[in-house]
Amino acid sequence: MVSSVSLLKLPALRVLSNYLELLNKSRVARGRSRIEAGELVFYVLKISTLPTFLLLLSSYAISVHRGEFTFFYYAIPLALLLFITLPLVLELLSYSSYVKNLREDIAYFMVVDGVCPGDDLIRDLEEDSDTICSFLPALCSESSRLRLFMKFFPGTRGIREYVLRAPKPMKKLLLEYVVTRESAGFGNWIYGKFQDSLREIKVSTRNSLELKTILSLTTVVFSGLAPSLIALTALVSGQEVLYLYPITTLPAIAMAISESSVPRVLRLPSGSGRIKTVAALLPLSLTLYPVLGLKNSVAIAGLVFLSFGVVVSAELVRAYLELVSLPSQIAVLADKLPYSNKPIELVRESLGRALGKSIFTSICYYMLLKAVKGGGIDSAKIMAFKDVVEELFSLLKQSAVVRALVLATAILLPLISAYSISLAESVNSATGVLYTYCFTSSLFYSAVATLAVFGSLENTLLLGLVMIELYVLGVTP
């Protein structure tokens, strides 16, 4: 007779098997190795232990501060849910990001290849693999997988076998390629893909900027101005309304999530070690608290963050100035290259110094270099790409007004918070909760504004400036 314990094991094993299958499906689809059943526990522990521990620790600290543990008891099932679902959520997000990057990479490659195409798309991918891997990593990864399939399966069978397992953007491209190859219309198809890719880059960038503008303005109102109004309402009414603050953070969270959808053409690369430096500075500043007290720790941490941010901002400005001069450089090169005796040297001299500063410079550099080496410089196509670049930079400059508003709100928020506290002190109603609330809301919004303005948390200029403001104005718990 089958025991009840054995009956319970069957559904548990089925759930575990489905969980592992979902994890591996997203990993294999982006070229990662599968997780074996024996490795699953270690993998989940590695991903989920620290976030779960921080959630429980913070909820326990809040409960101790409030003197009752209801919040902590509610946090326990949430922590368990986080522990189980976090690895799956991260894998699904990674797959979604990979597909987005692959779709962008295909559009960028079709622009590069469309200026001077060869006779076959697969051959062009193979010949350009050494150069595109530096700025189109997702496409490079899929190209390697495709070559592996074609090595074991002859002709178009290798392509068809790969398509069965390929991400959607690559599947769409190769199915079109197979049909075109069989109908002998490669030249017209590659030119059409060049035009479509230019249009896709322009439309996706415009839509992304419009979404970011709307979310940034919403964040200014709800996460920047609303906290101060909530503090004043609590002061005037004498009622506990500070619990409304989490609601005001929702637009900021939405904007942070949408940041991952911003096309890479709008981003200036930062050193890979900078975010690690920022992550190291945060706990280091916390260790000063027991020795120097919170107020002095805020001042020292603010100076460190400000100094680090000045260095990052200076590099960012230099990279941005080089980037905005790109359209004029492309126009000059399009005129000079057909008549130059040393066209390769001319391209390297003009764009080589800016290589790696942005994916735009990499696209332009390899596009022109490919055209020169192929001996077919199509000035009309180069100028069409230049027009797209100019339009994108025009949109980027227009969004700078919204970025300036977000930045100004972050700088003014500590002053507004200090005014709210002074009003509370004038009627003897200032409390530690009010100080903590104003301090926390100012720091949170400065982090959100950094993400909105610079596109990354690696630039600590604004965070350091706000911390120094809070110290000078006395807005510390």
NORCOR-V826529 format. One record per helix or strand of 3 or more residues. SS is the DSSP state (a for helix, b for strand). FROM is the first residue (numbers start at 1). TO is the last residue. If there is no record, write none. Layout:
BEGIN
((SS & FROM & TO) (SS & FROM & TO))
END
This chain:
BEGIN
((a & 4 & 29) (a & 37 & 66) (a & 70 & 115) (a & 121 & 132) (a & 137 & 152) (a & 156 & 163) (a & 168 & 183) (a & 186 & 237) (a & 242 & 248) (a & 250 & 261) (a & 264 & 266) (a & 274 & 286) (a & 289 & 292) (a & 294 & 324) (a & 326 & 339) (a & 343 & 351) (a & 359 & 374) (a & 379 & 426) (a & 432 & 454) (a & 461 & 473))
END
